[in-house]
């Protein structure tokens, strides 16, 4: 499992649309599996789950993203999973790291 965390500034709806578009453009096998949202007081929380096929691992990987928003502050928290086809030990994590790297690049390019 690989993880990523970044605090950014911007409009949550704008960032969400940007993120979804950029991720879908990064891989033709990418699918959004789930999107959940809730609001607690004035804090919005969105959980996104994406999957894509990993050619290096020969399997599908998941990317779980949590967005926590208050005002114009957005925390992006993400973790990947599923990058190994071994039974006892996880040894092939290239696909997970690559998937997370794509997300990190998309977030870093965001101009809120």
Beta strands, then each sheet from edge to edge (+ up, - down):
strand 1: 3-9
strand 2: 31-40
strand 3: 43-54
strand 4: 59-70
strand 5: 73-81
sheet 1: 1+ 5- 4+ 3- 2+
end
